[in-house]
Amino acid sequence: SEEGMRGFTVGCALLGVLVLASGCGGATTDDSAALSGLRAAEEGLDRLRERFETQERLVDTLDRLSQCHTADKECRRKPMQDVQSIRRLEVVQAKKARDSEPMAARLNKMAGLEGPSGATLVNTFFLPYQDMNAIRDRLVNKYVIALDSKGWLHVYDKTGALLLSNATGHSSQILCMNVDPRVSLEYKIVTGAKDGEVRVFGLNAAARPKSAQTPGYNASASGPTTWEPMLTLTAAYYPAQVETVRAVSSRHYQVNLSDDGRVPITAVEFIAKGRSYNVIAGDATGRFSVHNRNGTATASARLEKAAEGGINAFFAFGTIMAIGHVGGVSFFETKERRVLSQQCLETLQNDDAHPEIRASLKKTNTSNATIAPPSLKRRPPPLPIVRHITSLAPDLANSLNLFAGTANGSLITFQVRGEKSRVRCSVLHEVSLLSEPLPANGKVKATVSMAALKGFLFAVASVPSVPPALSVMNVTMVTRTNPPELALYIPLAPPTACRTILVGSDRTAGVVVVGAGEPKGGAVIFESRFQFVAPDKWDAWGGWLQMLRHPLMLGGVGLVVMFSMRNRGAAKPIPFPGSGRGMGGHELDNMDLMEQLNMAEGAGSLADMPWRGGSE
């Protein structure tokens, strides 16, 4: 509109004057600072001028488009093409402005979540609310569900307004919580308590707003204020006391859950089962079990390496469930309901790091075996990684990568390949998230929490003796040669009452941090403007070409080359006199010798043959 354009013009002018004044203000103190400020002011004014000119062109084009009749396609064709070109130009200008924006300005605080009635928020999750307009524009468009220290669940919107508070009904402390990430008509929330009880709740989903492209779209009518959430209890059971399914084979029940009685539940996760779901729950003794919607157990197992510290995290990709515990990472096949024997292996990248293995020099007269040199470097077999895993997170840009946080405050990048019983897991990189190393005695342990956006990973390591900080890692192109790159490091206020700092994301643009020293025991919602830039195709292919270094791949390539060279040296049919192209110059090189002789015999004498070359 004309008023909107006038307001936009005045705003651009005022912003330009302020930027220019800020650049000129340093001229009296430091010439270099003044020059840099003037340069930045000029660049800002140029961007504002380009944006203003683009908006003027867009207004003129829309004015010409409004003068055409809706049925006159010839009149509307040229303005519509101009509108599309202007939209593409706006995208380019927005990318320029984004690239010139400082890295620290790409993470902004949107709202704060306060714990009601003096309670402290201990865990938060984004609900899988789908708004295509916000997903397209990378906006925080979702709701947050939070758990407090008194066992209540609270629902907030992105502005921090409290929409719902409801008690969970647990009679003891809640140790873990999770949300089904699938978009459906009802959100699913599962909690696990210290007394061994698991509860599943259903929350009616918010109405999906219409797209801004559809006629009759009204943002105020489809906003988040029209949603009235209502929490209902779906199931409540103790894994140590549930019944088993009779139709399931006994080999799926590797442990009797009732032997040890009720044990604190330390990790819970949803398993997709068509439109339905299963729940997997792990306890403090290393046991885990899979349950139907009504709570009946369909599988159970025990991880011996997790007996001391219990199971800390689950993450599902496909039919494979990764399990993080004290002894590392294990895998569970959810379709066949069995624990896989494969483990994540750790190998060194170069042979120079391995110790020298001296071969035996014992000589014998009864054997003609070749004696090895006195000093020989050999690569030892890969060993299973032994780390205290506290959390797991995916790589939304590469489904083969899996991130894990450890108790020593480090971030490990795994590469997981295969499916079903052929899972291969190896360690790519390990980087530290702490500014100060932990004591070597192992008494002080860290809790690492992670959340992923496409191309970026947000991680926080909570240690009582080390100041916390939010690390933003660029994981766009993580390979064996490219580790995660630290893009931003934000110091956080120390948490109160030894709280553990947790971080979550909506996988689009929203990041929530709970326990970061909020005065009222709440959380903070951040809006992320980190843009994912797809790697160049040559860089992507370069990562895949590293597979050629595998001995089996090199052997296969060698066999193909040898086979092709052998076929190239095979005998060819003898051509008849002529142009050297077969009988009479015809394309008969693909025929064998007998076929050519039969053809010559049927043609009569050699004088009757259609010779093309030569005078004889």
C-alpha positions in Angstrom: 0.0 0.0 0.0 1.0 3.6 -0.4 1.1 4.2 3.4 3.2 1.1 3.9 5.7 2.2 1.3 5.9 5.6 2.8 6.6 4.1 6.2 9.2 1.7 4.8 10.9 4.7 3.1 11.0 6.7 6.3 12.3 3.7 8.2 15.1 3.1 5.7 16.1 6.7 5.8 16.2 6.8 9.6 18.2 3.6 9.7 20.6 4.9 7.2 21.2 8.1 9.1 21.7 6.1 12.3 24.2 3.8 10.6 26.0 6.7 9.1 26.1 8.5 12.4 27.5 5.5 14.2 30.2 5.2 11.5 31.1 8.9 11.8 31.1 8.9 15.6 34.4 7.1 15.8 36.3 9.5 13.6 37.4 11.6 16.6 38.9 8.6 18.5 40.4 6.3 15.9 40.8 6.8 12.2 40.8 3.1 11.5 37.6 2.6 13.4 36.1 5.5 11.6 37.0 4.2 8.2 35.6 0.7 9.0 32.4 2.3 10.4 32.0 4.5 7.2 32.6 1.4 5.0 30.0 -0.6 6.9 27.6 2.4 6.7 28.0 2.7 3.0 27.4 -1.0 2.5 24.3 -0.8 4.7 23.0 2.2 2.7 23.6 0.4 -0.6 21.7 -2.7 0.6 18.8 -0.4 1.8 18.8 1.4 -1.5 18.6 -1.8 -3.5 15.9 -3.1 -1.3 13.9 0.1 -1.7 14.3 0.1 -5.5 13.1 -3.5 -5.6 10.1 -2.7 -3.5 9.2 0.2 -5.8 9.5 -2.1 -8.8 7.2 -4.6 -7.1 4.6 -2.0 -6.3 4.6 -0.7 -9.9 4.3 -4.2 -11.3 1.4 -5.1 -9.0 -0.3 -1.9 -10.0 0.0 -2.9 -13.7 -1.3 -6.4 -12.8 -4.3 -5.0 -11.0 -5.4 -3.1 -14.1 -5.7 -6.3 -16.1 -8.8 -8.4 -16.1 -8.5 -11.8 -14.4 -9.4 -13.6 -17.7 -7.0 -11.6 -19.9 -4.0 -13.9 -19.9 -2.0 -11.8 -22.5 -2.3 -8.7 -20.3 -1.3 -10.6 -17.1 1.6 -12.6 -18.5 4.2 -9.8 -18.6 3.5 -8.5 -15.0 3.4 -12.0 -13.6 6.9 -12.7 -15.1 8.2 -9.4 -13.7 6.8 -10.4 -10.2 8.6 -13.7 -10.3 11.9 -12.1 -11.3 11.5 -9.5 -8.5 10.8 -12.3 -6.0 14.0 -14.1 -7.1 15.9 -10.8 -6.8 14.6 -10.4 -3.3 15.9 -13.9 -2.4 19.3 -12.9 -3.7 19.3 -9.7 -1.7 18.1 -11.5 1.4 21.0 -13.9 1.0 23.5 -11.0 0.7 22.1 -9.4 3.9 22.3 -12.8 5.7 25.9 -13.4 4.7 26.9 -10.0 5.8 25.2 -10.4 9.2 27.5 -11.1 12.1 27.5 -14.7 13.4 26.5 -13.6 16.9 23.4 -11.8 15.6 22.0 -15.0 14.0 20.7 -16.3 17.3 18.1 -14.0 19.0 16.1 -14.4 22.2 12.4 -14.5 21.4 10.7 -15.2 24.8 11.3 -16.5 28.3 9.3 -19.4 29.8 8.5 -19.0 33.6 7.8 -21.9 35.8 4.4 -21.3 37.4 3.8 -21.4 41.1 7.5 -21.3 42.0 8.3 -24.6 40.2 11.5 -25.1 38.2 11.4 -26.3 34.6 13.5 -29.4 34.1 12.9 -30.4 30.5 11.3 -28.9 27.4 10.3 -30.2 24.0 8.8 -28.5 20.9 5.5 -30.0 19.8 5.4 -31.2 16.2 3.1 -28.4 15.1 3.3 -28.0 11.3 2.8 -24.6 9.7 4.0 -24.6 6.1 4.3 -20.8 6.0 6.7 -20.8 8.9 8.6 -23.8 7.6 9.1 -22.1 4.2 10.2 -18.9 5.8 12.2 -20.6 8.6 10.3 -19.1 11.5 9.7 -20.4 15.0 6.0 -21.4 14.7 5.6 -24.2 17.2 4.5 -24.8 20.7 6.6 -25.9 23.7 5.7 -28.5 26.3 7.7 -28.3 29.5 8.0 -30.5 32.6 8.6 -28.9 36.0 10.2 -30.2 39.2 6.7 -30.8 40.8 5.6 -33.3 38.1 3.4 -30.9 36.1 3.3 -30.5 32.3 2.9 -27.0 30.9 2.2 -25.9 27.3 3.5 -22.5 26.0 3.4 -20.8 22.7 6.4 -19.1 21.0 5.7 -15.8 22.8 6.0 -17.4 26.2 2.3 -17.3 27.0 1.1 -20.2 29.2 -1.7 -22.2 27.6 -2.1 -25.3 29.8 -0.9 -26.7 33.1 -1.8 -30.2 34.1 -0.5 -32.7 36.7 1.1 -36.0 35.4 -0.1 -38.0 38.4 3.4 -39.6 39.1 4.0 -40.3 42.7 7.8 -39.9 42.5 10.3 -37.7 40.6 10.1 -37.8 36.8 13.6 -38.7 35.4 12.9 -38.7 31.6 10.5 -37.4 29.1 10.0 -37.6 25.3 7.6 -36.5 22.5 6.6 -38.4 19.4 8.0 -36.2 16.5 5.4 -37.3 14.0 2.7 -34.9 13.0 -0.8 -36.3 13.7 -4.1 -35.4 15.1 -2.9 -36.0 18.6 0.5 -35.3 20.2 2.0 -38.2 22.2 4.1 -37.5 25.4 5.7 -40.2 27.5 7.3 -39.9 30.9 9.4 -42.2 33.1 9.6 -41.9 36.9 12.0 -42.9 39.7 9.6 -45.5 41.0 9.6 -47.4 37.7 6.3 -46.1 36.3 5.8 -45.1 32.7 2.9 -42.9 31.6 1.7 -42.0 28.1 -0.3 -38.8 27.5 -2.3 -37.6 24.5 -2.6 -33.9 23.7 -5.1 -32.7 21.1 -3.2 -31.2 18.1 -3.6 -27.5 17.2 -5.4 -26.8 13.9 -3.1 -26.5 11.0 -3.2 -22.9 9.6 -4.0 -22.3 6.0 -1.3 -21.4 3.6 -0.8 -17.8 2.8 -1.1 -18.6 -0.8 -4.7 -19.9 -0.5 -7.6 -17.5 -1.0 -9.3 -16.2 2.2 -6.2 -16.7 4.3 -6.5 -14.7 7.6 -3.5 -14.8 9.9 -5.4 -13.6 12.9 -8.1 -16.2 12.5 -5.7 -19.1 12.3 -3.2 -18.0 14.9 -2.0 -20.0 17.9 -4.5 -18.2 20.2 -7.4 -20.3 18.8 -6.0 -23.5 20.2 -7.4 -24.9 23.5 -5.0 -27.7 24.5 -6.4 -30.6 26.6 -4.2 -33.3 28.1 -5.5 -36.9 28.6 -3.8 -40.0 30.2 -3.6 -42.8 27.6 -1.7 -45.5 29.5 0.1 -46.0 32.8 2.1 -49.1 33.7 5.2 -50.5 35.4 7.5 -52.4 33.0 8.4 -54.8 35.9 4.7 -55.8 36.3 3.2 -55.8 32.8 2.0 -58.9 30.9 3.7 -60.3 27.9 2.1 -61.1 24.6 1.5 -64.8 24.2 1.8 -64.8 20.4 5.4 -63.5 20.6 8.2 -66.1 20.8 10.0 -66.4 24.1 13.3 -65.6 22.4 12.3 -62.0 22.3 12.2 -61.9 26.1 15.8 -62.2 27.1 15.3 -61.0 30.6 12.5 -61.3 33.2 11.7 -57.7 34.2 10.1 -58.8 37.4 13.3 -60.3 38.9 14.7 -57.0 40.0 11.4 -55.4 40.8 10.7 -51.7 40.1 13.8 -49.8 38.9 14.0 -46.1 38.0 13.3 -45.4 34.4 16.1 -43.3 32.9 15.2 -43.1 29.2 12.1 -43.4 27.1 11.4 -43.1 23.3 8.7 -43.8 20.8 8.9 -46.4 18.0 6.9 -45.8 14.9 4.6 -48.7 14.0 2.6 -47.6 11.0 0.1 -45.0 12.3 0.4 -46.5 15.8 3.4 -46.6 18.1 5.4 -48.6 20.6 7.2 -47.3 23.6 10.8 -48.4 24.6 11.8 -47.8 28.2 15.3 -48.2 29.7 16.1 -48.4 33.4 19.1 -47.8 35.7 20.2 -51.5 35.6 20.8 -51.7 31.9 17.4 -53.3 31.0 15.0 -52.1 28.4 11.6 -53.3 27.2 9.3 -52.5 24.3 5.6 -52.0 25.0 2.4 -51.7 23.0 0.0 -48.8 23.4 -1.8 -50.7 26.3 1.5 -51.4 28.1 1.9 -55.1 27.3 5.6 -56.0 26.7 6.7 -57.4 23.3 10.4 -57.6 23.9 12.9 -57.2 26.7 16.7 -57.4 27.0 19.6 -56.4 29.2 22.9 -54.7 28.1 25.7 -55.9 30.3 27.8 -52.9 29.6 25.1 -50.6 30.9 24.6 -52.5 34.2 26.5 -49.9 36.3 25.1 -46.6 35.1 21.9 -47.6 33.2 20.6 -46.5 29.8 20.8 -42.7 29.1 19.5 -42.1 25.6 17.6 -43.7 22.7 17.5 -42.6 19.1 15.6 -44.3 16.3 16.6 -44.2 12.6 14.6 -46.5 10.4 14.1 -49.9 12.1 17.4 -49.5 14.2 17.3 -48.1 17.7 20.6 -46.7 18.9 21.1 -47.0 22.7 23.5 -44.8 24.6 24.8 -46.0 27.9 27.8 -46.1 30.2 29.7 -48.6 28.0 29.2 -46.9 24.6 26.5 -47.3 21.9 24.5 -50.5 21.2 21.9 -51.2 18.6 18.5 -52.9 18.8 16.5 -54.0 15.7 12.9 -53.0 16.4 11.3 -55.0 13.7 12.9 -58.3 14.6 13.1 -57.3 18.3 16.7 -58.4 19.0 19.9 -56.8 20.2 22.6 -56.6 17.4 26.1 -57.7 18.1 27.7 -54.9 16.2 29.3 -52.0 18.2 30.7 -48.7 17.3 34.4 -49.1 16.5 37.3 -46.7 17.0 40.3 -46.6 14.7 43.2 -44.2 14.3 43.4 -42.4 11.0 47.1 -42.8 10.2 49.6 -45.5 10.6 52.2 -43.2 12.1 50.2 -43.1 15.4 50.5 -46.8 15.9 53.3 -48.3 18.0 55.9 -50.4 16.1 55.4 -54.1 16.4 58.7 -56.0 16.1 58.4 -59.3 14.3 60.0 -62.5 15.6 63.5 -63.1 14.3 63.7 -66.8 15.2 65.3 -68.6 12.3 64.6 -72.2 11.5 66.1 -74.7 9.1 63.0 -76.7 8.6 60.8 -74.0 7.1 61.2 -71.7 4.1 59.0 -69.0 5.5 59.9 -65.5 4.7 61.4 -63.7 7.7 59.7 -60.3 8.5 61.9 -57.2 8.7 63.0 -56.3 12.3 60.6 -53.3 12.5 57.2 -53.3 11.0 54.3 -50.9 11.5 50.9 -52.6 11.4 47.4 -51.3 11.9 45.8 -53.1 14.8 42.2 -54.2 14.5 39.6 -51.6 15.4 38.3 -51.8 19.0 34.8 -51.1 20.4 34.6 -47.6 21.7 34.1 -47.3 25.5 32.6 -44.0 26.5 29.9 -42.9 28.9 27.3 -41.7 26.5 24.8 -39.2 27.9 22.8 -38.1 24.9 22.3 -38.8 21.2 21.2 -36.5 18.3 20.8 -36.9 14.6 22.4 -35.0 11.7 19.5 -33.6 9.7 21.6 -32.9 6.7 23.2 -36.4 6.5 21.3 -39.4 7.7 24.5 -41.5 8.1 25.9 -39.3 10.9 25.0 -39.7 14.5 26.2 -37.4 17.3 26.8 -38.5 20.9 27.6 -36.5 24.0 29.9 -38.1 26.6 30.4 -37.7 30.3 33.9 -36.1 29.8 32.3 -33.2 28.0 33.1 -34.2 24.4 31.1 -34.6 21.2 31.6 -37.7 19.2 30.5 -38.0 15.5 29.6 -41.6 14.5 29.0 -42.9 11.0 26.3 -45.5 10.9 25.7 -47.6 7.7 23.6 -50.5 6.8 20.3 -51.8 8.2 18.8 -54.8 10.0 21.7 -57.1 11.0 24.4 -55.4 8.9 25.0 -52.3 10.9 28.5 -50.7 10.7 29.3 -47.9 13.1 32.7 -46.1 13.3 34.0 -43.0 15.0 34.7 -40.1 12.7 35.7 -37.3 15.2 35.7 -36.4 18.8 35.9 -32.7 19.9 35.7 -31.2 23.4 32.8 -28.8 24.4 34.5 -27.6 27.6 36.8 -24.6 28.0 38.6 -26.4 30.9 39.5 -30.0 31.1 37.9 -32.2 33.7 40.0 -33.8 36.5 41.7 -37.0 35.5 40.4 -39.0 38.5 37.0 -39.4 36.8 34.9 -38.2 39.8 33.6 -35.2 38.0 31.3 -36.0 35.1 29.5 -33.8 32.6 26.1 -34.1 31.1 25.9 -33.1 27.4 22.6 -32.1 25.8 22.2 -31.6 22.1 19.7 -30.3 19.6 19.9 -30.4 15.8 18.9 -28.0 13.1 19.6 -28.7 9.4 23.3 -28.2 9.0 23.9 -27.1 12.6 24.2 -28.7 16.0 23.6 -26.9 19.4 25.3 -28.5 22.4 25.7 -27.7 26.1 27.9 -29.4 28.6 26.8 -29.1 32.2 29.6 -29.5 34.8 29.4 -28.0 38.3 32.9 -26.7 38.3 33.1 -25.3 34.7 31.1 -22.3 33.4 28.5 -23.5 30.9 28.3 -22.3 27.3 26.2 -23.0 24.3 28.3 -24.3 21.3 26.9 -23.9 17.8 28.6 -26.4 15.5 28.5 -26.3 11.7 28.0 -29.9 10.6 27.1 -29.2 7.0 29.9 -31.2 5.5 31.2 -33.6 8.2 33.3 -36.4 6.8 36.4 -38.3 7.9 38.6 -35.4 7.0 36.2 -32.6 8.0 35.3 -32.4 11.7 32.4 -30.3 13.1 33.3 -26.6 12.9 32.6 -24.3 15.9 30.5 -21.4 14.5 29.4 -19.7 17.7 30.3 -19.9 21.4 27.8 -18.3 23.8 28.7 -18.2 27.5 25.6 -18.9 29.7 24.8 -17.9 33.2 25.6 -20.7 35.8 22.5 -22.7 36.6 20.9 -22.5 40.0 20.8 -25.4 42.4 23.1 -27.6 40.3 20.5 -27.8 37.5 21.4 -29.6 34.3 21.1 -27.4 31.2 19.1 -29.0 28.4 18.6 -27.8 24.9 16.0 -28.7 22.3 14.9 -27.7 18.8 12.0 -27.8 16.4 14.2 -28.8 13.5 13.3 -25.6 11.7 14.5 -22.4 13.4 13.6 -22.7 17.1 16.0 -23.6 19.9 14.9 -23.7 23.6 17.4 -23.8 26.5 16.2 -24.8 29.9 18.2 -24.3 33.1 20.5 -21.5 31.8 20.4 -19.4 35.1 16.9 -18.1 34.7 15.8 -16.2 37.8 12.5 -17.9 38.0 13.6 -21.4 37.0 12.3 -21.2 33.5 13.7 -21.5 29.9 14.6 -19.3 27.0 13.4 -19.7 23.4 15.8 -18.6 20.7 15.2 -17.9 17.0 18.0 -19.2 14.8 18.8 -17.6 11.5 21.6 -20.0 10.6 21.0 -20.9 7.0 21.8 -24.3 5.7 23.9 -24.1 2.5 24.0 -27.4 0.5 27.6 -28.4 -0.1 29.0 -28.2 -3.6 28.4 -31.4 -5.6 32.2 -31.8 -6.1 32.7 -31.7 -2.3 29.9 -34.2 -1.8 31.4 -36.5 -4.5 34.8 -36.1 -2.9 33.5 -37.6 0.3 32.1 -40.6 -1.6 35.3 -41.0 -3.6 37.1 -41.8 -0.3 35.4 -45.2 -0.5 37.8 -46.0 -3.3 40.6 -46.4 -0.7 38.9 -49.5 0.6 40.9 -52.7 -0.4 37.8 -54.5 -1.7 36.9 -51.5 -3.9 40.4 -51.3 -5.3 40.5 -55.1 -5.9 37.2 -54.9 -7.8 38.4 -52.0 -10.0 41.6 -54.0 -10.7 39.6 -57.1 -11.8 37.4 -55.0 -14.1 40.5 -53.4 -15.7 42.2 -56.8 -16.2 39.0 -58.4 -17.7 38.6 -55.5 -20.2 42.2 -55.7 -21.3 41.9 -59.5 -21.7 38.9 -59.1 -24.0 40.6 -56.4 -26.0 43.4 -58.7 -26.9 41.0 -61.5 -28.2 41.3 -62.6 -31.9 39.3 -60.7 -34.5 38.0 -62.0 -37.8 40.3 -61.6 -40.8 39.0 -59.0 -43.1 38.8 -59.5 -46.9 40.9 -57.3 -49.2 39.3 -54.0 -49.6 39.1 -51.0 -47.4 39.9 -53.0 -44.3 36.3 -52.9 -43.0 35.3 -56.5 -43.6 34.1 -58.1 -46.8 33.9 -55.5 -49.5 34.1 -52.6 -47.0 30.9 -53.6 -45.2 30.6 -53.4 -41.4 31.2 -57.1 -40.7 33.8 -56.9 -38.0 31.3 -58.3 -35.5 30.9 -61.5 -37.5 33.2 -64.4 -36.9 35.3 -66.0 -39.6 32.9 -68.8 -40.5 30.0 -66.4 -41.1 32.2 -64.3 -43.4 33.3 -67.4 -45.4 29.7 -68.6 -45.7 28.7 -65.2 -46.9 31.5 -65.2 -49.5 30.6 -68.7 -50.7 27.0 -67.7 -51.2 28.0 -64.6 -53.2 29.7 -66.6 -56.0 33.1 -65.9 -57.3 35.4 -63.3 -55.9 34.9 -61.3 -59.1 31.2 -60.8 -58.2 32.0 -59.4 -54.8 31.3 -55.7 -54.3 34.8 -54.5 -53.7 35.0 -50.9 -52.6 38.7 -50.2 -52.3 41.7 -50.9 -54.6 41.9 -51.3 -58.4 42.6 -55.0 -58.4 
